[in-house]
Amino acid sequence: MDQLLRCTDCPRLAGFLAEVRSRRPDYHGRPVPPFGDPQARLLIVGLAPGMHGANRTGRPFTGDFAGILLYETLHAFGFGSQPESLAADDDLRLTDCRITNAVKCLPPENKPEPVEIRACNHYLVAELTAAPELRVILALGLVAHKAVQMALGLKQSALVFGHGARHALPDGRVLIDSYHCSRYNTQTRRLTSAGFQDVFRSIRAELDA
């Protein structure tokens, strides 16, 4: 955890975070660590911290628009103790679920570069290696999907991203894809609450089988 919080491996991201800290000294402004149950069977992989969400609060999907649908849905399916996530020190607890990001630092315009995704991937490798109980990985968006494949040593062409797609992994785990619960995707109706719940019904079926 300390190593992650001190990480400056990506010069562009480290420089951008330094600028953010100077403008917003009240923000977390550092790499954002995973959040949730360390023994979870479900790992959710997002893209990267949002400027006024995880970058501000220090917890994935906390305090931004993308977290609204995610935490509502986690609560509805028994993974979250409450339907909203407002601050890192609130009473929210996750059960059998853990949340992380493909890139742990806030990228300019929410767009990490390929070299930054690769540089950060060893953290995801470590998370997957240290989670023997893990059975289902939910990738929120194409970048997360590709990051999971990279972390597992799979060719990028091996698994095709698709909303609701289920991929059996060589290690016996399952990768499930979903459109990211971003403001853009939800406001354009590319991702609806019903569609996101369908994904979680599939996840719950995998875990309850």
N, C-alpha and C positions, 0 to 999 in steps of 0.2 A: 504493500500500500504506500509506504513512504517513498519507495523508488518511483512509483507511478506519479505521485504528487510532485516530485522533483524533476520529472522527465522534461528535457528540452531537446530531444532527438531531432525534432523537425524545426529548422530555423525559422521558416515562415510562420508556423503556428506559435512558436515560443515568442517571436517578436510581436505578433498580433496580440497575444495574451498580455504581454508587458504593457502594450498601449492601452488595452482595456482596463488593466489594473490601475493605470495612472489616471484614467478618466472616471473609473468606477471603483474606488477603493473599498466600497462596501460589498462588492461582488466577490464570489469565490475566485474566479479568474485564474484557475489552474486546471490541470487534467481532472476529469471527473471519474471517480472510481465506481465500480459496480455497486448495486444496491439490492438487498433482498436476502432470502434464505440461503445460507451457504450449502445446505444439503438439498437444494431444490432439484426436482426432476424436470422443470421447465426453465430454459434460459431464453430470454428475449433479447435480441440483438438489434439495436437501432443504428442510426447513421452517425451522429455526432451531437455534442451538446448544443443547445440553442442559446443565442446571446442573452436573452432575458429569462431563460428557463434554467437548465442545468448549470450553465456558466454562472448564473447569478446565485443559485441555491446550493450548488455542489452535489445535487442528487439527480440521476437520470430522469428526464421527462417531468421534472417537478417545477411548477410555476410557469409553464408555458402552454400554449394552445394544444400542442400535440399530446400533452399528458392528460388532457380532459377526457378524451375518448378512451385512451389506454387504461387509465386507472378506474374509470367507470366500469369498463368491461372486466378488468381483473377482479373488481369487487363482486360483480354479478356472477362470476364463475368460481367464486370461493378462494381466489388467490390473494385478495387484498382485504385488509380489516376495515377500510373505509373507501368511499367512492371518489375521493379527491386527494391530491397531493399538493400541498401549498408551500411547505418549507421542510428543510432537511431535519428539523427538530420537532416536527409534528408527531402525532400518535400513530401514523400509518405503519403497518407491519405487513410484510408479504409472507405468505405461506406456500411452500412448494414452488416458489417462483423467484427468479433472480433476473435483474435487468442490467444490461451493459450496452456499450456502443462500439461500433467498428473502429471509430476514431475517438480517442478520449478527450481531445482538446477542441475547443471552439474554432472552426475554420472560417475565414472571411467568406461572407455571403453563403454560409452553410454548404460550401463546396470544397471538400478536401481533395487534394491532388492525389493521383495514383501512388506517387512515391511516399506520401504521408500515410495512406492506407496500408501500404506494405510495411512501413517502418513501425506502425502501431500494432501490427498483426500478432507479434509475439506475445502481447498481453492477452489476446483472445486465445491463443494457443495454450497459454498457462491456465486460463480459466477453464477451458475444456478438459485439460489434462487433470486438473485438480477437482473434477466433479464426476466421480465414478457413478453417482446416483442419477446423473442426467440422462433423460430418455428422449426429450423433445426439445428442439431448438426452433424458435420462431424468428425468422428473418423479416424485419420490417423494411422492405424496399430492396432494390437491386444491389446497392452497395453492400448492405449487410449480408445479402445472399452470397455475393462473391467473396466477402471477407471470411465467411464461415467455410466456404470451399477452400480458400487459401490456407486457413488455419488447420484444416484437416488433410492438407496435402493433395487435394483433388484438382484435376484440370478444370479450368474455368468453363470449358465446354461440356463438362460431365453432366451438369444438372442445369436445366433451363428454368429460369425464374418465371413464375406465374402466380397470380393471386389465388390462394387456396390450394396451390400445388403441394403434394406430399412426396418427399424423396426419402427412400430408404438408404441409409448411409452404410458404408462398409463395416463400421464398428457396431452395428445393430441399433444405433440411434435413428431418430427420424428428424428430418428438416422439413418444416412447413413454412411456406412463403405467404406474405401478405403485403398489400400496398402499405406504405408508411402512413401513419395516422397524422399526417401533417395538416396544417391549415389549408394548404392548396388542395390536397386530395379530398378532404372532407367538404370543403366549400364548393368544389366542382362536382361533388357527388361521385367522384371516381371510387372513393371508399365511403360507404354508408355504415351507420351503426349496425344495421342488420347484417351487412356483409362481413363486418369485423366479428360480430358474434358468431357467424357461421364458422369462421376460422377457429374461434375458441371452442366451439362445439367439437370440432375435429380434434383439437388438442386434448380436451377433456376425455374424449373417447379413447385416444391413444393411452392416456395415463390411467384410465379406469379399466382398460382391457385386462 
